[in-house]
Structures are given as structure tokens and as C-alpha cells.
Amino acid sequence: MHDIVDLETRGVPGVFIASSEFVSGADAQAAALGFPDVARVYVAHPIQDRTDEEMRALVHGVVDEVIAAITSVA
């Protein structure tokens, strides 16, 4: 979250991506950093034990959402 906030303050669009387990934590951290509306996309949890093929499928499932988030005008 810190990296995305840093990029955004420099005028570089960014999207925070995390697994669904971290929704409330990400919301709290974004608010604490003063960026409650920072773009974010969540993927299914867990991710640490997924195969490369499963990770590719996971990414393919959210790529349009990531592109929409990074190109939207706030």
C-alpha cells in the first residue's frame, strides 16, 4: 500500500493488488495513509500454494479490473 500511495503522490497511477483476506487491513492502511480511495483489486485467497498455472488463471480473471482501475479518472 505504501508503494501505491507513493506512486500516486508522484502522479504515477498505480493499483494495489492483494488477496481477499486483506480487504479490511488494506482499507485501514489506505485510510491511515490519507488515501482511502486508492485503486485496489482483490484476488481469491490464498495464493501462496498455487501453481504457476493457477496463478496465471487468477491473473487472467482480474486483468480487465486492474486495467480499468489504473486507467480510470478519479
VMD Tcl script that builds the backbone (N, CA, C; Angstrom):
set m [mol new atoms 222]
animate dup $m
set s [atomselect $m all]
$s set {name element resname resid chain x y z} {
  {N N MET 1 A 0.822 -1.183 0.000}
  {CA C MET 1 A 0.000 0.000 0.000}
  {C C MET 1 A 0.872 1.256 0.000}
  {N N HIS 2 A 1.964 1.224 0.752}
  {CA C HIS 2 A 2.849 2.386 0.788}
  {C C HIS 2 A 3.390 2.714 -0.605}
  {N N ASP 3 A 3.752 1.697 -1.369}
  {CA C ASP 3 A 4.292 1.926 -2.713}
  {C C ASP 3 A 3.263 2.577 -3.630}
  {N N ILE 4 A 2.026 2.108 -3.575}
  {CA C ILE 4 A 0.974 2.677 -4.430}
  {C C ILE 4 A 0.706 4.121 -4.031}
  {N N VAL 5 A 0.639 4.391 -2.749}
  {CA C VAL 5 A 0.432 5.763 -2.284}
  {C C VAL 5 A 1.586 6.646 -2.729}
  {N N ASP 6 A 2.816 6.153 -2.619}
  {CA C ASP 6 A 3.977 6.922 -3.072}
  {C C ASP 6 A 3.881 7.220 -4.564}
  {N N LEU 7 A 3.542 6.222 -5.350}
  {CA C LEU 7 A 3.393 6.437 -6.797}
  {C C LEU 7 A 2.309 7.470 -7.085}
  {N N GLU 8 A 1.168 7.328 -6.432}
  {CA C GLU 8 A 0.056 8.248 -6.662}
  {C C GLU 8 A 0.441 9.686 -6.307}
  {N N THR 9 A 1.175 9.878 -5.226}
  {CA C THR 9 A 1.578 11.240 -4.851}
  {C C THR 9 A 2.563 11.827 -5.854}
  {N N ARG 10 A 3.240 10.969 -6.615}
  {CA C ARG 10 A 4.165 11.426 -7.659}
  {C C ARG 10 A 3.473 11.573 -9.016}
  {N N GLY 11 A 2.160 11.278 -9.044}
  {CA C GLY 11 A 1.409 11.400 -10.286}
  {C C GLY 11 A 1.474 10.172 -11.172}
  {N N VAL 12 A 1.984 9.069 -10.633}
  {CA C VAL 12 A 2.072 7.823 -11.385}
  {C C VAL 12 A 0.912 6.922 -10.955}
  {N N PRO 13 A 0.020 6.577 -11.881}
  {CA C PRO 13 A -1.107 5.731 -11.497}
  {C C PRO 13 A -0.649 4.355 -11.024}
  {N N GLY 14 A -1.317 3.843 -10.036}
  {CA C GLY 14 A -0.994 2.526 -9.516}
  {C C GLY 14 A -2.234 1.828 -9.001}
  {N N VAL 15 A -2.138 0.531 -8.872}
  {CA C VAL 15 A -3.242 -0.276 -8.348}
  {C C VAL 15 A -2.659 -1.237 -7.325}
  {N N PHE 16 A -3.249 -1.256 -6.141}
  {CA C PHE 16 A -2.866 -2.177 -5.083}
  {C C PHE 16 A -3.576 -3.499 -5.336}
  {N N ILE 17 A -2.832 -4.594 -5.359}
  {CA C ILE 17 A -3.419 -5.916 -5.594}
  {C C ILE 17 A -3.058 -6.814 -4.415}
  {N N ALA 18 A -4.085 -7.431 -3.846}
  {CA C ALA 18 A -3.876 -8.324 -2.707}
  {C C ALA 18 A -4.955 -9.391 -2.716}
  {N N SER 19 A -4.787 -10.392 -1.868}
  {CA C SER 19 A -5.819 -11.420 -1.769}
  {C C SER 19 A -6.955 -10.924 -0.877}
  {N N SER 20 A -8.104 -11.531 -1.048}
  {CA C SER 20 A -9.324 -11.101 -0.373}
  {C C SER 20 A -9.228 -11.163 1.150}
  {N N GLU 21 A -8.278 -11.874 1.666}
  {CA C GLU 21 A -8.081 -11.965 3.116}
  {C C GLU 21 A -7.687 -10.616 3.720}
  {N N PHE 22 A -7.162 -9.716 2.900}
  {CA C PHE 22 A -6.594 -8.471 3.405}
  {C C PHE 22 A -7.437 -7.234 3.108}
  {N N VAL 23 A -8.715 -7.404 2.812}
  {CA C VAL 23 A -9.585 -6.269 2.493}
  {C C VAL 23 A -9.631 -5.268 3.644}
  {N N SER 24 A -9.974 -5.720 4.840}
  {CA C SER 24 A -10.121 -4.777 5.947}
  {C C SER 24 A -8.781 -4.142 6.327}
  {N N GLY 25 A -7.708 -4.911 6.286}
  {CA C GLY 25 A -6.393 -4.355 6.581}
  {C C GLY 25 A -5.971 -3.307 5.568}
  {N N ALA 26 A -6.231 -3.574 4.302}
  {CA C ALA 26 A -5.887 -2.611 3.245}
  {C C ALA 26 A -6.730 -1.349 3.371}
  {N N ASP 27 A -8.012 -1.510 3.678}
  {CA C ASP 27 A -8.876 -0.347 3.879}
  {C C ASP 27 A -8.350 0.527 5.014}
  {N N ALA 28 A -7.983 -0.108 6.116}
  {CA C ALA 28 A -7.481 0.635 7.270}
  {C C ALA 28 A -6.167 1.335 6.952}
  {N N GLN 29 A -5.271 0.638 6.271}
  {CA C GLN 29 A -3.976 1.234 5.961}
  {C C GLN 29 A -4.126 2.375 4.968}
  {N N ALA 30 A -4.961 2.200 3.957}
  {CA C ALA 30 A -5.176 3.265 2.979}
  {C C ALA 30 A -5.730 4.510 3.668}
  {N N ALA 31 A -6.675 4.320 4.566}
  {CA C ALA 31 A -7.245 5.452 5.297}
  {C C ALA 31 A -6.183 6.112 6.180}
  {N N ALA 32 A -5.368 5.308 6.854}
  {CA C ALA 32 A -4.325 5.845 7.730}
  {C C ALA 32 A -3.281 6.639 6.944}
  {N N LEU 33 A -3.051 6.248 5.704}
  {CA C LEU 33 A -2.083 6.947 4.860}
  {C C LEU 33 A -2.687 8.162 4.163}
  {N N GLY 34 A -3.987 8.376 4.365}
  {CA C GLY 34 A -4.649 9.532 3.765}
  {C C GLY 34 A -5.128 9.307 2.348}
  {N N PHE 35 A -5.197 8.058 1.911}
  {CA C PHE 35 A -5.645 7.720 0.567}
  {C C PHE 35 A -6.716 6.640 0.619}
  {N N PRO 36 A -7.857 6.926 1.222}
  {CA C PRO 36 A -8.878 5.889 1.384}
  {C C PRO 36 A -9.445 5.371 0.063}
  {N N ASP 37 A -9.293 6.139 -1.009}
  {CA C ASP 37 A -9.857 5.731 -2.296}
  {C C ASP 37 A -8.814 5.218 -3.282}
  {N N VAL 38 A -7.621 4.864 -2.784}
  {CA C VAL 38 A -6.585 4.355 -3.679}
  {C C VAL 38 A -7.125 3.126 -4.428}
  {N N ALA 39 A -6.787 3.022 -5.700}
  {CA C ALA 39 A -7.284 1.908 -6.520}
  {C C ALA 39 A -6.762 0.592 -5.981}
  {N N ARG 40 A -7.658 -0.385 -5.914}
  {CA C ARG 40 A -7.253 -1.699 -5.413}
  {C C ARG 40 A -8.083 -2.783 -6.063}
  {N N VAL 41 A -7.461 -3.934 -6.217}
  {CA C VAL 41 A -8.118 -5.118 -6.784}
  {C C VAL 41 A -7.751 -6.292 -5.887}
  {N N TYR 42 A -8.745 -7.091 -5.577}
  {CA C TYR 42 A -8.508 -8.261 -4.727}
  {C C TYR 42 A -8.691 -9.542 -5.533}
  {N N VAL 43 A -7.861 -10.511 -5.237}
  {CA C VAL 43 A -7.938 -11.830 -5.859}
  {C C VAL 43 A -8.315 -12.846 -4.784}
  {N N ALA 44 A -8.718 -14.022 -5.215}
  {CA C ALA 44 A -9.110 -15.072 -4.280}
  {C C ALA 44 A -7.946 -15.464 -3.381}
  {N N HIS 45 A -8.274 -15.756 -2.161}
  {CA C HIS 45 A -7.290 -16.174 -1.153}
  {C C HIS 45 A -7.408 -17.675 -0.956}
  {N N PRO 46 A -6.355 -18.384 -0.679}
  {CA C PRO 46 A -4.956 -17.977 -0.565}
  {C C PRO 46 A -4.257 -18.043 -1.916}
  {N N ILE 47 A -3.072 -17.446 -1.962}
  {CA C ILE 47 A -2.296 -17.509 -3.201}
  {C C ILE 47 A -0.964 -18.223 -3.032}
  {N N GLN 48 A -0.459 -18.357 -1.827}
  {CA C GLN 48 A 0.899 -18.858 -1.634}
  {C C GLN 48 A 1.133 -20.287 -2.105}
  {N N ASP 49 A 0.109 -21.122 -2.119}
  {CA C ASP 49 A 0.313 -22.515 -2.523}
  {C C ASP 49 A -0.166 -22.816 -3.944}
  {N N ARG 50 A -0.482 -21.802 -4.695}
  {CA C ARG 50 A -0.992 -22.012 -6.054}
  {C C ARG 50 A 0.143 -22.352 -7.020}
  {N N THR 51 A -0.194 -23.154 -8.006}
  {CA C THR 51 A 0.772 -23.486 -9.055}
  {C C THR 51 A 0.900 -22.298 -10.008}
  {N N ASP 52 A 1.896 -22.341 -10.864}
  {CA C ASP 52 A 2.047 -21.288 -11.864}
  {C C ASP 52 A 0.803 -21.198 -12.737}
  {N N GLU 53 A 0.257 -22.326 -13.118}
  {CA C GLU 53 A -0.946 -22.341 -13.956}
  {C C GLU 53 A -2.133 -21.704 -13.223}
  {N N GLU 54 A -2.274 -22.015 -11.961}
  {CA C GLU 54 A -3.364 -21.423 -11.165}
  {C C GLU 54 A -3.178 -19.913 -11.017}
  {N N MET 55 A -1.946 -19.477 -10.856}
  {CA C MET 55 A -1.681 -18.039 -10.745}
  {C C MET 55 A -2.000 -17.322 -12.049}
  {N N ARG 56 A -1.651 -17.939 -13.177}
  {CA C ARG 56 A -1.987 -17.337 -14.465}
  {C C ARG 56 A -3.498 -17.209 -14.627}
  {N N ALA 57 A -4.229 -18.238 -14.233}
  {CA C ALA 57 A -5.696 -18.187 -14.309}
  {C C ALA 57 A -6.243 -17.099 -13.401}
  {N N LEU 58 A -5.657 -16.957 -12.228}
  {CA C LEU 58 A -6.084 -15.923 -11.288}
  {C C LEU 58 A -5.877 -14.534 -11.890}
  {N N VAL 59 A -4.720 -14.321 -12.486}
  {CA C VAL 59 A -4.409 -13.038 -13.120}
  {C C VAL 59 A -5.344 -12.776 -14.290}
  {N N HIS 60 A -5.572 -13.763 -15.106}
  {CA C HIS 60 A -6.456 -13.591 -16.258}
  {C C HIS 60 A -7.858 -13.190 -15.807}
  {N N GLY 61 A -8.250 -13.637 -14.615}
  {CA C GLY 61 A -9.572 -13.322 -14.096}
  {C C GLY 61 A -9.730 -11.884 -13.617}
  {N N VAL 62 A -8.615 -11.185 -13.361}
  {CA C VAL 62 A -8.708 -9.815 -12.850}
  {C C VAL 62 A -8.017 -8.780 -13.729}
  {N N VAL 63 A -7.406 -9.198 -14.820}
  {CA C VAL 63 A -6.629 -8.247 -15.626}
  {C C VAL 63 A -7.490 -7.090 -16.122}
  {N N ASP 64 A -8.717 -7.344 -16.539}
  {CA C ASP 64 A -9.583 -6.251 -17.002}
  {C C ASP 64 A -9.901 -5.283 -15.862}
  {N N GLU 65 A -10.087 -5.821 -14.665}
  {CA C GLU 65 A -10.358 -4.990 -13.490}
  {C C GLU 65 A -9.140 -4.113 -13.155}
  {N N VAL 66 A -7.954 -4.684 -13.267}
  {CA C VAL 66 A -6.728 -3.930 -12.998}
  {C C VAL 66 A -6.569 -2.808 -14.028}
  {N N ILE 67 A -6.778 -3.113 -15.287}
  {CA C ILE 67 A -6.662 -2.099 -16.334}
  {C C ILE 67 A -7.685 -0.984 -16.122}
  {N N ALA 68 A -8.913 -1.366 -15.788}
  {CA C ALA 68 A -9.952 -0.362 -15.540}
  {C C ALA 68 A -9.582 0.520 -14.341}
  {N N ALA 69 A -9.039 -0.083 -13.293}
  {CA C ALA 69 A -8.677 0.678 -12.106}
  {C C ALA 69 A -7.529 1.645 -12.366}
  {N N ILE 70 A -6.565 1.216 -13.151}
  {CA C ILE 70 A -5.380 2.062 -13.383}
  {C C ILE 70 A -5.645 3.151 -14.421}
  {N N THR 71 A -6.663 2.966 -15.240}
  {CA C THR 71 A -6.934 3.960 -16.288}
  {C C THR 71 A -8.135 4.836 -15.978}
  {N N SER 72 A -8.820 4.585 -14.875}
  {CA C SER 72 A -9.988 5.405 -14.545}
  {C C SER 72 A -9.535 6.767 -14.033}
  {N N VAL 73 A -10.342 7.753 -14.290}
  {CA C VAL 73 A -10.058 9.108 -13.826}
  {C C VAL 73 A -10.859 9.324 -12.555}
  {N N ALA 74 A -10.150 9.608 -11.484}
  {CA C ALA 74 A -10.823 9.814 -10.184}
  {C C ALA 74 A -11.380 11.197 -10.067}
}
mol reanalyze $m
mol bondsrecalc $m
mol representation Tube
mol addrep $m
